[in-house]
Amino acid sequence: MKTLLPMIITFVGGTVVLLDYFVEGSAIASASGAFLSWSVLLAAFSTVLGGANILTIHTRNVRDKRTSWGLSLVLVLSLVVWLAVGITGTTESDVYKFVWQNVYSTLSATMFALNAFFIASAAYRSFRLRGADSVILMLAAVLVMLGRVGLGEALSDRLPTLADWLMKIPGTAGMRGITIGGALGGITVGLRIILGLERGTGLSA
């Protein structure tokens, strides 16, 4: 029963929301709207539950002084302080704006800056000439990079035009293929969840 009831709720809710995109009808539209509203409430409760779970786990790490308990202490303090700022003030308060602009935005920029090193590392591994595919990838990347800087334009007036063509035609085609593949993958996973076939959701047998 613990598995059957969530599976039935997931199947009915997913089917109704899916039918709302293809079938016109006030009954289906109202039912779909109700399910979507409930999903927002469930997401809100899940956020609170997840925050409480994180707070419990890392408080226990600090109390028992486990490995990297200092990082857990920073996380707990940040969570409590940010929660207090959010509850006592609004998004227009001076404290909220200060924390957002000087702490959150700065840390976000730092994370994006670190991503540049991971991207460079991934590009180095991808550009190793191990076959025809990697040779084509490297040539396209070099042409695009040269076409985007002044050095490429100084070498040849055609490099910027070629770089734009590579970005607009093959690049757009590749992005559309990735988007279509991601959409098909999302549909497949959604159907598997609705039918109770996806493992790790608590609905599969």
GROMACS elastic network, one bead per residue, 0.5 to 0.9 nm:
[ bonds ]
;  ai    aj funct       b0    kb
    1     5     6  0.58498   500
    1     6     6  0.85303   500
    2     5     6  0.60607   500
    2     6     6  0.70131   500
    2     7     6  0.89509   500
    2   203     6  0.88540   500
    3     6     6  0.57970   500
    3     7     6  0.62110   500
    3     8     6  0.88088   500
    3   202     6  0.70597   500
    3   203     6  0.55411   500
    3   204     6  0.75938   500
    3   205     6  0.76476   500
    4     7     6  0.50701   500
    4     8     6  0.61672   500
    4     9     6  0.87256   500
    4   203     6  0.75437   500
    5     8     6  0.51532   500
    5     9     6  0.62635   500
    5    10     6  0.85721   500
    6     9     6  0.50773   500
    6    10     6  0.59810   500
    6    11     6  0.84260   500
    6   202     6  0.85277   500
    6   203     6  0.67465   500
    7    10     6  0.51162   500
    7    11     6  0.59934   500
    7    12     6  0.85502   500
    7   193     6  0.85718   500
    7   194     6  0.73689   500
    7   195     6  0.74920   500
    7   196     6  0.60000   500
    7   202     6  0.88543   500
    7   203     6  0.56481   500
    7   204     6  0.82798   500
    8    11     6  0.50749   500
    8    12     6  0.60544   500
    8    13     6  0.84032   500
    8   194     6  0.86236   500
    8   195     6  0.88926   500
    8   196     6  0.88628   500
    9    12     6  0.52889   500
    9    13     6  0.59245   500
    9    14     6  0.82763   500
   10    13     6  0.52460   500
   10    14     6  0.57880   500
   10    15     6  0.82371   500
   10   193     6  0.76903   500
   10   194     6  0.56439   500
   10   195     6  0.81673   500
   10   196     6  0.82103   500
   10   203     6  0.88444   500
   11    14     6  0.53002   500
   11    15     6  0.59104   500
   11    16     6  0.84931   500
   11   193     6  0.80757   500
   11   195     6  0.62145   500
   11   196     6  0.78404   500
   12    15     6  0.52100   500
   12    16     6  0.60928   500
   12    17     6  0.86126   500
   12   194     6  0.81031   500
   13    16     6  0.52900   500
   13    17     6  0.62053   500
   13    18     6  0.84888   500
   13    31     6  0.86647   500
   13    32     6  0.75812   500
   13    35     6  0.62952   500
   13    36     6  0.87645   500
   13   194     6  0.84296   500
   14    17     6  0.52774   500
   14    18     6  0.59951   500
   14    19     6  0.85279   500
   14    32     6  0.88773   500
   14    35     6  0.87074   500
   14   190     6  0.83076   500
   14   191     6  0.84914   500
   14   193     6  0.88455   500
   14   194     6  0.60275   500
   15    18     6  0.50425   500
   15    19     6  0.60104   500
   15    20     6  0.85931   500
   15   194     6  0.75484   500
   16    19     6  0.51157   500
   16    20     6  0.62569   500
   16    28     6  0.65738   500
   16    29     6  0.84667   500
   16    31     6  0.70678   500
   16    32     6  0.57958   500
   16    35     6  0.83370   500
   17    20     6  0.52098   500
   17    21     6  0.72024   500
   17    28     6  0.79970   500
   17    29     6  0.81457   500
   17    31     6  0.79386   500
   17    33     6  0.80004   500
   17    35     6  0.74472   500
   17    36     6  0.78290   500
   18    21     6  0.57414   500
   18    22     6  0.73201   500
   18    23     6  0.89694   500
   18    32     6  0.83854   500
   19    22     6  0.52635   500
   19    23     6  0.55991   500
   19    24     6  0.85459   500
   19    28     6  0.74247   500
   19    29     6  0.88366   500
   19    32     6  0.85105   500
   20    23     6  0.54565   500
   20    24     6  0.68032   500
   20    25     6  0.79467   500
   20    28     6  0.59559   500
   20    29     6  0.57642   500
   20    31     6  0.88103   500
   20    32     6  0.64950   500
   21    24     6  0.79342   500
   21    29     6  0.89258   500
   23    28     6  0.78180   500
   23    29     6  0.88033   500
   24    27     6  0.89087   500
   24    28     6  0.74982   500
   24    29     6  0.75477   500
   25    28     6  0.55017   500
   25    29     6  0.61055   500
   25    30     6  0.85896   500
   26    29     6  0.50072   500
   26    30     6  0.59545   500
   26    31     6  0.84311   500
   27    30     6  0.52911   500
   27    31     6  0.61273   500
   27    32     6  0.84958   500
   28    31     6  0.50895   500
   28    32     6  0.59320   500
   28    33     6  0.84664   500
   29    32     6  0.50771   500
   29    33     6  0.60897   500
   29    34     6  0.85965   500
   30    33     6  0.50373   500
   30    34     6  0.61826   500
   30    35     6  0.86859   500
   31    34     6  0.50611   500
   31    35     6  0.62519   500
   31    36     6  0.86461   500
   32    35     6  0.51169   500
   32    36     6  0.61613   500
   32    37     6  0.85857   500
   33    36     6  0.50895   500
   33    37     6  0.61126   500
   33    38     6  0.85765   500
   34    37     6  0.50956   500
   34    38     6  0.61730   500
   34    39     6  0.85988   500
   35    38     6  0.50525   500
   35    39     6  0.61521   500
   35    40     6  0.87817   500
   36    40     6  0.64404   500
   36    41     6  0.88646   500
   37    40     6  0.52023   500
   37    41     6  0.65412   500
   37    42     6  0.87650   500
   38    41     6  0.50521   500
   38    42     6  0.61206   500
   38    43     6  0.85231   500
   39    43     6  0.60224   500
   39    44     6  0.85647   500
   40    43     6  0.50294   500
   40    44     6  0.62514   500
   40    45     6  0.87530   500
   41    44     6  0.50577   500
   41    45     6  0.62945   500
   41    46     6  0.85060   500
   42    45     6  0.51202   500
   42    46     6  0.59550   500
   42    47     6  0.85109   500
   43    47     6  0.61005   500
   43    48     6  0.87096   500
   44    47     6  0.51151   500
   44    48     6  0.64519   500
   44    49     6  0.86713   500
   45    48     6  0.51309   500
   45    49     6  0.60860   500
   45    50     6  0.84721   500
   46    50     6  0.58823   500
   46    51     6  0.84445   500
   47    50     6  0.50466   500
   47    51     6  0.61011   500
   47    52     6  0.85574   500
   48    51     6  0.51334   500
   48    52     6  0.61728   500
   48    53     6  0.85559   500
   49    52     6  0.51249   500
   49    53     6  0.61025   500
   49    54     6  0.86426   500
   50    54     6  0.61465   500
   50    55     6  0.85258   500
   51    54     6  0.51165   500
   51    55     6  0.60803   500
   51    56     6  0.85545   500
   51    79     6  0.84038   500
   52    55     6  0.50272   500
   52    56     6  0.60859   500
   52    57     6  0.86327   500
   53    56     6  0.51114   500
   53    57     6  0.61777   500
   53    58     6  0.86268   500
   54    57     6  0.52637   500
   54    58     6  0.61378   500
   54    59     6  0.83127   500
   54    76     6  0.84132   500
   55    58     6  0.54649   500
   55    59     6  0.58442   500
   55    60     6  0.84583   500
   55    75     6  0.83804   500
   55    76     6  0.61890   500
   55    79     6  0.79082   500
   55    80     6  0.88181   500
   56    59     6  0.52163   500
   56    60     6  0.61928   500
   56    61     6  0.87177   500
   57    60     6  0.52460   500
   57    61     6  0.63875   500
   57    62     6  0.89162   500
   57    72     6  0.87397   500
   58    62     6  0.62200   500
   58    63     6  0.85061   500
   58    69     6  0.77026   500
   58    71     6  0.88111   500
   58    72     6  0.50976   500
   58    73     6  0.71772   500
   58    75     6  0.76577   500
   58    76     6  0.67292   500
   59    62     6  0.51346   500
   59    63     6  0.61082   500
   59    64     6  0.86068   500
   59    69     6  0.89085   500
   59    72     6  0.71950   500
   59    73     6  0.73668   500
   59    76     6  0.68927   500
   60    63     6  0.50040   500
   60    64     6  0.60562   500
   60    65     6  0.81509   500
   60    66     6  0.85225   500
   61    64     6  0.53398   500
   61    65     6  0.56421   500
   61    66     6  0.52487   500
   61    67     6  0.77795   500
   61    68     6  0.82606   500
   61    69     6  0.55652   500
   61    70     6  0.88990   500
   61    72     6  0.66434   500
   61    73     6  0.82994   500
   62    66     6  0.67457   500
   62    68     6  0.87424   500
   62    69     6  0.50260   500
   62    70     6  0.71468   500
   62    71     6  0.88565   500
   62    72     6  0.63205   500
   62    73     6  0.60563   500
   63    66     6  0.80543   500
   63    69     6  0.84081   500
   64    69     6  0.82664   500
   65    68     6  0.79559   500
   65    69     6  0.54350   500
   65    70     6  0.82194   500
   66    69     6  0.53542   500
   66    70     6  0.89478   500
   67    70     6  0.83355   500
   68    71     6  0.55811   500
   68    72     6  0.68453   500
   69    73     6  0.62000   500
   69    74     6  0.87464   500
   70    74     6  0.63930   500
   70    75     6  0.87038   500
   71    74     6  0.50991   500
   71    75     6  0.62468   500
   71    76     6  0.86761   500
   72    75     6  0.50270   500
   72    76     6  0.61333   500
   72    77     6  0.85962   500
   73    76     6  0.51461   500
   73    77     6  0.61288   500
   73    78     6  0.84501   500
   74    77     6  0.52573   500
   74    78     6  0.59991   500
   74    79     6  0.84927   500
   75    78     6  0.51274   500
   75    79     6  0.60348   500
   75    80     6  0.85931   500
   76    79     6  0.51343   500
   76    80     6  0.61446   500
   76    81     6  0.85246   500
   77    80     6  0.52157   500
   77    81     6  0.59778   500
   77    82     6  0.83749   500
   78    81     6  0.52493   500
   78    82     6  0.59012   500
   78    83     6  0.82821   500
   79    82     6  0.53400   500
   79    83     6  0.59462   500
   79    84     6  0.85012   500
   80    83     6  0.51234   500
   80    84     6  0.60876   500
   80    85     6  0.86121   500
   81    84     6  0.50971   500
   81    85     6  0.61711   500
   81    86     6  0.86045   500
   82    85     6  0.50290   500
   82    86     6  0.61122   500
   82    87     6  0.86117   500
   82    96     6  0.84729   500
   82    99     6  0.82927   500
   83    86     6  0.50811   500
   83    87     6  0.61427   500
   83    88     6  0.85625   500
   84    87     6  0.51620   500
   84    88     6  0.59475   500
   84    89     6  0.81925   500
   85    88     6  0.54378   500
   85    89     6  0.57587   500
   85    90     6  0.79328   500
   85    95     6  0.71780   500
   85    96     6  0.63573   500
   85    99     6  0.89020   500
   86    89     6  0.55820   500
   86    90     6  0.62748   500
   86    91     6  0.75136   500
   86    96     6  0.72554   500
   87    90     6  0.74791   500
   89    92     6  0.78666   500
   89    93     6  0.58982   500
   89    94     6  0.87516   500
   89    95     6  0.78700   500
   89    96     6  0.71912   500
   90    93     6  0.53418   500
   90    94     6  0.89074   500
   90    96     6  0.70083   500
   91    94     6  0.84665   500
   91    95     6  0.88958   500
   91    96     6  0.58712   500
   91    97     6  0.69279   500
   92    95     6  0.86064   500
   92    96     6  0.68902   500
   92    97     6  0.67201   500
   93    96     6  0.53460   500
   93    97     6  0.62851   500
   93    98     6  0.86297   500
   94    97     6  0.51628   500
   94    98     6  0.60218   500
   94    99     6  0.86373   500
   95    98     6  0.50587   500
   95    99     6  0.61807   500
   95   100     6  0.84648   500
   96    99     6  0.52870   500
   96   100     6  0.60009   500
   96   101     6  0.85029   500
   97   100     6  0.50276   500
   97   101     6  0.59019   500
   97   102     6  0.81986   500
   98   101     6  0.53493   500
   98   102     6  0.57129   500
   98   103     6  0.76046   500
   99   102     6  0.54083   500
   99   103     6  0.50964   500
   99   104     6  0.64141   500
   99   105     6  0.84757   500
  100   103     6  0.57243   500
  100   105     6  0.59601   500
  100   106     6  0.84996   500
  101   104     6  0.62649   500
  101   105     6  0.52292   500
  101   106     6  0.70422   500
  102   105     6  0.62248   500
  102   106     6  0.58570   500
  102   107     6  0.85010   500
  103   106     6  0.52605   500
  103   107     6  0.60743   500
  103   108     6  0.85431   500
  104   107     6  0.52228   500
  104   108     6  0.60818   500
  104   109     6  0.86045   500
  105   108     6  0.50264   500
  105   109     6  0.61361   500
  105   110     6  0.85832   500
  106   109     6  0.51383   500
  106   110     6  0.62256   500
  106   111     6  0.87452   500
  107   111     6  0.62471   500
  107   112     6  0.87080   500
  108   111     6  0.51125   500
  108   112     6  0.63157   500
  108   113     6  0.85906   500
  109   112     6  0.51186   500
  109   113     6  0.61096   500
  109   114     6  0.86666   500
  110   114     6  0.62297   500
  110   115     6  0.86553   500
  111   114     6  0.50955   500
  111   115     6  0.63131   500
  111   116     6  0.89993   500
  112   116     6  0.67586   500
  113   116     6  0.53639   500
  113   117     6  0.74429   500
  114   117     6  0.55335   500
  114   118     6  0.68602   500
  114   119     6  0.89087   500
  115   118     6  0.50473   500
  115   119     6  0.60683   500
  115   120     6  0.85173   500
  116   119     6  0.50588   500
  116   120     6  0.61298   500
  116   121     6  0.86064   500
  117   120     6  0.50168   500
  117   121     6  0.61519   500
  117   122     6  0.85860   500
  118   121     6  0.50171   500
  118   122     6  0.61028   500
  118   123     6  0.84822   500
  119   122     6  0.50322   500
  119   123     6  0.59826   500
  119   124     6  0.85262   500
  120   123     6  0.50155   500
  120   124     6  0.61524   500
  120   125     6  0.87261   500
  121   124     6  0.51316   500
  121   125     6  0.64330   500
  121   126     6  0.86829   500
  122   125     6  0.51911   500
  122   126     6  0.61064   500
  122   127     6  0.85974   500
  123   127     6  0.59616   500
  123   128     6  0.87790   500
  124   127     6  0.53016   500
  124   128     6  0.67062   500
  125   128     6  0.57320   500
  126   129     6  0.82991   500
  126   134     6  0.68941   500
  126   137     6  0.82290   500
  126   138     6  0.82495   500
  127   130     6  0.84551   500
  127   134     6  0.58699   500
  127   135     6  0.74662   500
  127   137     6  0.70052   500
  127   138     6  0.54685   500
  127   141     6  0.89721   500
  128   131     6  0.85937   500
  128   134     6  0.65900   500
  128   135     6  0.80832   500
  128   138     6  0.82295   500
  129   132     6  0.77755   500
  129   133     6  0.84128   500
  129   134     6  0.54006   500
  129   135     6  0.56500   500
  129   138     6  0.80270   500
  130   133     6  0.80392   500
  130   134     6  0.62421   500
  130   135     6  0.76752   500
  131   134     6  0.55222   500
  131   135     6  0.63590   500
  131   136     6  0.88675   500
  132   135     6  0.50627   500
  132   136     6  0.62530   500
  132   137     6  0.86147   500
  133   136     6  0.52567   500
  133   137     6  0.61834   500
  133   138     6  0.86339   500
  134   138     6  0.60063   500
  134   139     6  0.85128   500
  135   138     6  0.51907   500
  135   139     6  0.61421   500
  135   140     6  0.85896   500
  136   139     6  0.51934   500
  136   140     6  0.61095   500
  136   141     6  0.85334   500
  137   140     6  0.52732   500
  137   141     6  0.61322   500
  137   142     6  0.86324   500
  138   141     6  0.50798   500
  138   142     6  0.60767   500
  138   143     6  0.85315   500
  139   142     6  0.51879   500
  139   143     6  0.61112   500
  139   144     6  0.85636   500
  140   143     6  0.51825   500
  140   144     6  0.61150   500
  140   145     6  0.85736   500
  140   163     6  0.82741   500
  140   166     6  0.73424   500
  141   144     6  0.51676   500
  141   145     6  0.60874   500
  141   146     6  0.85261   500
  142   145     6  0.51473   500
  142   146     6  0.60384   500
  142   147     6  0.84250   500
  143   146     6  0.51621   500
  143   147     6  0.59735   500
  143   148     6  0.86347   500
  143   152     6  0.82625   500
  143   159     6  0.69778   500
  143   160     6  0.86136   500
  143   162     6  0.75511   500
  143   163     6  0.61237   500
  143   166     6  0.85851   500
  144   147     6  0.50366   500
  144   148     6  0.62629   500
  144   159     6  0.79923   500
  144   160     6  0.77948   500
  144   162     6  0.76744   500
  144   164     6  0.76585   500
  144   166     6  0.71931   500
  144   167     6  0.76781   500
  145   148     6  0.52581   500
  145   149     6  0.67306   500
  145   152     6  0.80345   500
  145   163     6  0.77611   500
  146   149     6  0.55630   500
  146   150     6  0.77291   500
  146   151     6  0.65645   500
  146   153     6  0.76138   500
  146   155     6  0.89468   500
  146   159     6  0.70200   500
  146   160     6  0.77379   500
  146   163     6  0.79130   500
  147   150     6  0.76656   500
  147   151     6  0.80161   500
  147   152     6  0.50640   500
  147   153     6  0.64234   500
  147   156     6  0.89806   500
  147   158     6  0.83503   500
  147   161     6  0.74718   500
  147   162     6  0.72408   500
  147   163     6  0.51672   500
  147   164     6  0.78563   500
  148   151     6  0.85667   500
  148   152     6  0.71519   500
  148   153     6  0.81670   500
  148   159     6  0.84889   500
  148   160     6  0.64234   500
  148   163     6  0.72380   500
  148   164     6  0.87682   500
  149   152     6  0.57892   500
  149   153     6  0.69893   500
  149   160     6  0.84736   500
  150   153     6  0.51890   500
  150   154     6  0.61934   500
  150   155     6  0.87151   500
  151   154     6  0.50469   500
  151   155     6  0.62703   500
  151   156     6  0.87819   500
  152   155     6  0.50806   500
  152   156     6  0.62513   500
  152   157     6  0.78570   500
  152   158     6  0.88170   500
  152   159     6  0.60619   500
  152   160     6  0.72364   500
  153   156     6  0.51756   500
  153   157     6  0.51887   500
  153   158     6  0.74532   500
  153   159     6  0.61621   500
  153   160     6  0.63874   500
  154   157     6  0.69929   500
  155   158     6  0.88869   500
  155   159     6  0.79288   500
  156   159     6  0.56742   500
  156   160     6  0.82812   500
  157   160     6  0.66993   500
  157   161     6  0.76861   500
  158   161     6  0.52633   500
  158   162     6  0.60804   500
  158   163     6  0.85939   500
  159   163     6  0.60206   500
  159   164     6  0.85735   500
  160   163     6  0.50055   500
  160   164     6  0.61676   500
  160   165     6  0.85919   500
  161   164     6  0.51454   500
  161   165     6  0.62242   500
  161   166     6  0.86958   500
  162   165     6  0.50171   500
  162   166     6  0.61790   500
  162   167     6  0.86489   500
  163   166     6  0.51075   500
  163   167     6  0.62386   500
  163   168     6  0.86050   500
  164   167     6  0.51348   500
  164   168     6  0.60056   500
  164   169     6  0.84009   500
  165   168     6  0.51572   500
  165   169     6  0.57295   500
  165   170     6  0.76825   500
  165   171     6  0.85275   500
  166   169     6  0.56500   500
  166   170     6  0.54729   500
  166   171     6  0.59653   500
  166   172     6  0.85316   500
  167   170     6  0.63526   500
  167   172     6  0.64872   500
  168   171     6  0.56906   500
  168   172     6  0.53139   500
  168   173     6  0.80489   500
  169   172     6  0.53646   500
  169   173     6  0.60770   500
  169   174     6  0.86166   500
  170   173     6  0.50464   500
  170   174     6  0.60988   500
  170   175     6  0.86190   500
  171   174     6  0.51553   500
  171   175     6  0.62160   500
  171   176     6  0.86223   500
  172   175     6  0.50439   500
  172   176     6  0.60819   500
  172   177     6  0.85364   500
  173   176     6  0.51518   500
  173   177     6  0.62145   500
  173   178     6  0.87088   500
  174   177     6  0.50540   500
  174   178     6  0.62416   500
  174   179     6  0.86013   500
  175   178     6  0.50365   500
  175   179     6  0.60675   500
  175   180     6  0.85544   500
  176   180     6  0.60492   500
  176   181     6  0.84236   500
  177   180     6  0.51527   500
  177   181     6  0.60342   500
  177   182     6  0.84722   500
  178   181     6  0.50392   500
  178   182     6  0.59989   500
  178   183     6  0.85098   500
  179   182     6  0.50588   500
  179   183     6  0.60999   500
  179   184     6  0.86116   500
  180   183     6  0.50371   500
  180   184     6  0.61614   500
  180   185     6  0.84984   500
  181   184     6  0.51478   500
  181   185     6  0.60659   500
  181   186     6  0.85438   500
  182   186     6  0.60541   500
  182   187     6  0.85873   500
  183   186     6  0.50172   500
  183   187     6  0.61807   500
  183   188     6  0.85645   500
  184   187     6  0.50774   500
  184   188     6  0.61299   500
  184   189     6  0.86310   500
  185   188     6  0.50468   500
  185   189     6  0.61444   500
  185   190     6  0.84495   500
  186   189     6  0.51777   500
  186   190     6  0.59536   500
  186   191     6  0.85331   500
  187   190     6  0.50281   500
  187   191     6  0.61112   500
  187   192     6  0.85402   500
  188   191     6  0.52373   500
  188   192     6  0.61735   500
  188   193     6  0.86428   500
  189   192     6  0.50219   500
  189   193     6  0.61269   500
  189   194     6  0.85851   500
  189   198     6  0.71970   500
  190   193     6  0.51250   500
  190   194     6  0.61474   500
  190   195     6  0.85759   500
  190   198     6  0.87999   500
  191   194     6  0.50135   500
  191   195     6  0.60448   500
  191   196     6  0.84030   500
  191   197     6  0.84083   500
  191   198     6  0.87745   500
  192   195     6  0.51223   500
  192   196     6  0.59557   500
  192   198     6  0.51805   500
  192   199     6  0.89774   500
  193   197     6  0.59769   500
  193   198     6  0.52100   500
  193   199     6  0.84485   500
  193   201     6  0.74194   500
  193   203     6  0.76869   500
  193   204     6  0.84187   500
  194   197     6  0.77729   500
  194   198     6  0.85395   500
  195   198     6  0.79797   500
  195   203     6  0.87910   500
  195   204     6  0.87371   500
  196   199     6  0.81598   500
  196   201     6  0.82138   500
  196   202     6  0.86036   500
  196   203     6  0.51990   500
  196   204     6  0.50489   500
  196   205     6  0.78699   500
  197   201     6  0.89395   500
  197   203     6  0.74092   500
  197   204     6  0.52709   500
  197   205     6  0.78146   500
  198   201     6  0.64156   500
  198   202     6  0.85792   500
  198   203     6  0.74055   500
  198   204     6  0.59851   500
  199   202     6  0.70970   500
  199   203     6  0.74227   500
  199   204     6  0.55513   500
  199   205     6  0.82397   500
  200   203     6  0.77422   500
  200   204     6  0.74784   500
  201   204     6  0.68429   500
  202   205     6  0.81422   500
